[in-house]
Amino acid sequence: MQTQTGDDLIQRLLTHAADDAVVGPASNDLLDEFWAGYPVTNLVRLLHSGDDKLIRTGAWLLSELGELGGALIGEVPALLSHPLRQVRFFAIDVVLVNGRTWNGPLIAQTMNLSLDPESAVRWKVLGFLFEASTEQLRAGAMSLEPGRVKESAEWLVRHDDEQPDPRDVVARLEGPDLVARLFAAAVAARWSEEDPNLLMHAAAAEDEEIRSFAQGLLEDED
């Protein structure tokens, strides 16, 4: 069977957006085409299609492309604010891999998703806060507007160089502010090798996204 080109696959997706039996295989084949050298910029045809399902597919593809996705970093702000939670979810991966110090506003937008109404997105933000470099976190914190997220982000950045007071982390984990709890869980995760008790405390949190994230890290360490 003749291999389909990237252009053919994108057209197939645009034509059969509602057919899962077509979208799944065509998306996987398109990902292979991108890795083989098909220009990533052609992904804008899906991202600008106006069809939520295709935008979700495009966001997934972008998240799977690693550093190749950096060519479309300008598309990410719209994805981070998209109504579909899956699109926001996938876009966070793109920021993690491709966000640079000059992308402070984009990183700040990602941090602000700690306020997202969807727990799956907040879980993804927590993963970002755990894995991001100090430089990324600092750039994002500097670009945030004054408020809850900025205060927590600056606290997180400060404790990348300065070991936190365990009592402060626990107090934030048990406090009334969900944003503060998420950032405290990130500190607990980033310092887990030095003080695993903090991560164990996070693993007992009432917030499902914090609890499941911390439990997953603990299982990985076993």
Residue pairs with C-beta under 8 A, 6 or more apart in sequence:
4 12
4 29
5 33
5 38
6 30
6 33
6 34
6 38
6 39
6 42
7 42
9 26
9 29
9 30
9 33
10 30
10 42
10 45
10 46
12 22
12 26
13 22
13 23
13 26
13 27
13 30
13 46
13 54
13 57
14 45
14 46
14 49
14 54
16 22
16 23
16 26
17 23
17 49
17 51
17 53
17 54
18 53
23 53
23 57
27 57
27 60
27 61
30 38
30 61
31 61
31 64
31 65
34 40
34 43
34 61
34 65
34 68
35 65
35 68
40 65
40 68
40 69
40 71
40 72
41 71
41 72
43 58
43 61
43 62
43 72
44 72
44 75
46 54
46 55
46 57
46 58
46 61
47 55
47 58
47 59
47 62
47 72
47 75
47 78
47 79
49 55
49 58
52 83
52 84
52 87
55 79
55 82
55 84
55 87
56 84
56 86
56 87
56 90
59 79
59 82
59 86
59 87
59 90
59 91
59 94
60 86
60 90
62 69
62 72
62 75
62 76
62 79
62 90
62 91
62 94
63 69
63 90
63 91
63 93
63 94
66 97
67 97
67 98
69 94
69 97
69 98
70 97
70 98
72 94
73 94
73 98
73 99
73 103
73 106
76 91
76 94
76 95
76 106
77 105
77 106
77 109
79 87
79 88
79 90
79 91
79 94
80 88
80 91
80 92
80 95
80 106
80 109
80 110
80 113
81 88
81 109
82 88
82 91
85 116
85 118
85 120
85 121
88 113
88 116
88 118
88 121
88 124
89 120
89 121
89 124
92 110
92 113
92 121
92 124
92 125
92 127
92 128
93 124
95 103
95 106
95 107
95 110
95 128
96 127
96 128
96 131
96 132
96 136
99 106
99 107
99 110
99 132
99 136
99 139
99 140
100 136
100 139
101 135
101 136
101 138
101 139
102 139
103 139
104 139
104 140
104 142
104 143
105 143
107 132
107 136
107 137
107 139
107 140
107 143
108 140
108 141
108 143
108 144
108 153
110 125
110 128
110 140
111 125
111 128
111 129
111 140
111 141
111 144
111 149
111 153
112 144
112 149
113 121
113 122
113 124
113 125
114 122
114 125
114 126
114 129
114 149
114 152
114 178
114 179
114 182
114 183
115 148
115 149
115 178
115 179
116 122
116 125
119 207
119 208
119 209
120 209
122 178
122 182
122 209
123 209
123 212
123 213
125 182
126 182
126 185
126 186
126 189
126 209
126 210
126 213
127 213
129 137
129 156
129 182
129 183
129 186
129 189
130 186
130 189
130 190
130 213
130 217
132 140
134 157
134 160
134 161
137 153
137 156
137 157
137 160
138 157
140 153
141 150
141 153
141 154
141 156
141 157
144 150
144 153
148 177
148 179
148 180
149 179
152 179
152 180
152 182
152 183
152 184
153 183
155 183
155 187
156 183
156 186
156 187
159 187
159 190
159 191
160 190
163 191
163 194
163 195
164 187
164 191
164 198
166 195
166 197
166 198
169 184
169 187
169 188
169 198
169 201
170 198
170 201
172 180
172 181
172 183
172 184
173 181
173 184
173 185
173 188
173 201
173 202
173 205
173 210
174 181
175 181
175 184
178 207
181 205
181 207
181 210
182 207
182 209
182 210
184 202
185 202
185 205
185 210
185 213
185 214
187 198
188 195
188 198
188 199
188 201
188 202
188 214
189 199
189 202
189 213
189 214
189 217
191 198
192 198
192 199
192 217
192 221
196 218
196 221
199 214
199 217
199 218
200 214
200 218
202 210
202 211
202 213
202 214
203 211
203 214
203 215
203 218
204 211
205 211
205 214
